[in-house]
């Protein structure tokens, strides 16, 4: 844990993440400009998978949002490892039992049924991340 307290190490990791993010965007733009293969951008691939029912992505996005943007100052409900296991188990259930498709069918055939189902899974992921997988606030 001493590495996390070393400001130089943390800055290097931050710069690495920012650089990778910029490279990812640049690569996505390159794929969008390159017309040799249609619909080969990273954005399009992610959108097609989420539109086709991979509700796990929106579930995890909700969990990651709770984890990174809402740190806690209180004692965690469960340890970080147990919380991660709980999230993965729920994601496996969502995928294995096609729960996303079930929710979409329960909503009914509307113009926004897929969007509503993704919103439900994002909120569910946020709640699960908020309860079981939060970072402690170390700003104090």
C-alpha positions in Angstrom: 0.0 0.0 0.0 3.0 2.3 0.2 2.9 2.6 -3.6 -0.5 4.2 -3.4 0.8 6.8 -0.9 3.7 7.7 -3.3 2.6 10.8 -5.2 5.0 10.2 -8.0 3.7 6.6 -8.6 0.1 7.8 -8.5 0.8 10.6 -11.0 2.5 8.1 -13.4 -0.5 5.8 -13.2 -2.8 8.8 -13.9 -0.8 9.8 -16.9 -0.8 6.3 -18.2 -4.6 6.0 -17.9 -5.0 9.4 -19.6 -2.7 8.4 -22.4 -4.5 5.1 -22.9 -7.8 6.9 -23.0 -6.5 9.4 -25.6 -5.1 6.5 -27.7 -8.4 4.7 -27.5 -10.3 7.7 -28.7 -7.7 8.3 -31.5 -8.0 4.6 -32.6 -11.8 4.9 -32.6 -11.6 8.1 -34.8 -9.1 6.3 -37.1 -11.5 3.3 -37.5 -14.4 5.7 -38.2 -12.4 7.5 -40.9 -11.0 4.3 -42.5 -13.7 3.0 -44.8 -12.3 -0.5 -45.6 -14.7 -2.2 -43.2 -18.1 -0.8 -42.3 -19.2 -0.5 -38.7 -15.8 -1.5 -37.2 -15.4 1.3 -34.7 -15.2 0.5 -31.0 -18.2 2.7 -30.3 -20.3 0.8 -32.9 -19.3 -2.6 -31.6 -20.1 -1.7 -28.0 -23.5 -0.2 -29.1 -24.4 -3.3 -31.1 -23.6 -5.6 -28.2 -25.6 -3.5 -25.7 -28.5 -3.2 -28.2 -28.4 -7.0 -28.6 -28.9 -7.6 -25.0 -25.6 -7.6 -23.1 -27.2 -5.8 -20.2 -24.1 -6.8 -18.2 -22.3 -3.7 -19.6 -24.8 -1.3 -18.3 -25.0 -3.2 -15.0 -21.2 -2.9 -14.5 -21.3 0.8 -15.6 -23.8 1.5 -12.8 -21.6 -0.4 -10.3 -18.4 1.4 -11.4 -20.2 4.8 -11.2 -21.1 4.1 -7.5 -17.6 2.8 -6.8 -15.7 5.7 -8.2 -18.0 8.7 -7.8 -19.6 8.0 -4.4 -16.9 6.9 -2.0 -17.9 6.1 1.6 -16.6 7.4 4.9 -18.4 4.6 6.8 -17.4 1.0 7.4 -18.1 -1.1 4.3 -20.9 -3.6 4.3 -18.6 -6.3 3.1 -15.0 -6.5 2.1 -14.0 -5.3 -1.4 -13.2 -8.9 -2.5 -16.6 -10.2 -1.3 -18.3 -7.2 -3.0 -16.5 -8.0 -6.3 -17.6 -11.6 -6.1 -21.2 -10.5 -5.4 -21.2 -8.3 -8.5 -19.7 -10.9 -10.7 -22.2 -13.5 -9.5 -25.1 -11.1 -10.3 -23.6 -10.4 -13.7 -23.4 -14.2 -14.4 -27.1 -14.5 -13.4 -28.0 -11.6 -15.7 -26.2 -13.2 -18.6 -26.9 -16.9 -18.0 -30.6 -16.5 -17.3 -31.1 -13.8 -20.0 -32.6 -11.5 -17.3 -32.2 -8.5 -19.5 -34.4 -10.0 -22.2 -36.9 -10.9 -19.6 -37.1 -7.3 -18.3 -37.4 -6.1 -21.9 -40.3 -8.4 -22.5 -42.0 -7.4 -19.2 -41.9 -3.8 -20.3 -43.5 -4.7 -23.6 -42.9 -3.9 -27.2 -42.5 -0.1 -27.0 -40.2 2.2 -28.8 -37.9 2.5 -25.7 -38.1 -0.9 -24.2 -34.4 -1.6 -24.6 -33.5 1.8 -23.2 -35.7 1.3 -20.2 -34.3 -2.2 -19.6 -30.7 -0.8 -19.8 -31.7 2.0 -17.4 -33.1 -0.6 -15.0 -29.9 -2.5 -15.1 -27.8 0.6 -14.7 -29.7 1.6 -11.6 -29.5 -2.0 -10.3 -25.8 -2.0 -10.9 -25.5 1.4 -9.1 -27.4 0.1 -6.1 -25.3 -3.1 -6.0 -22.1 -1.1 -6.3 -23.2 1.4 -3.7 -24.0 -1.3 -1.2 -21.3 -3.8 -1.8 -18.4 -2.3 -3.8 -17.5 1.2 -2.8 -14.1 2.8 -2.3 -13.3 4.3 1.1 -12.9 8.1 1.0 -9.3 8.8 1.8 -9.4 12.5 1.3 -9.4 13.2 5.0 
